[in-house]
Amino acid sequence: MYDSIEDHYCYKGTTVLKNRQNLRTQQALDRFELAITAQRATEALPLGKLNETRSIFSDSPLYFTPWP
């Protein structure tokens, strides 16, 4: 977490990054990140070569690009 006054990457009036789950408190986001990371750790690694267009984060359910 970091301090910011107005950051278009964060929900207005918070320092919580915008996310696909629409979690607006740091505590809720932390709990979700812990749960999804634990789940992901039980899954097999993807087959094939990873590169900038195909990474382990490419199907992340958590974050999205907040700009159009």
Secondary structure, DSSP 8 states (H G I E B T S, - for coil): ----SS-TTB-TTS--B--TT---SHHHHHHHHHHHHHHHHTS---SS--BTTB-TTTT-SS------
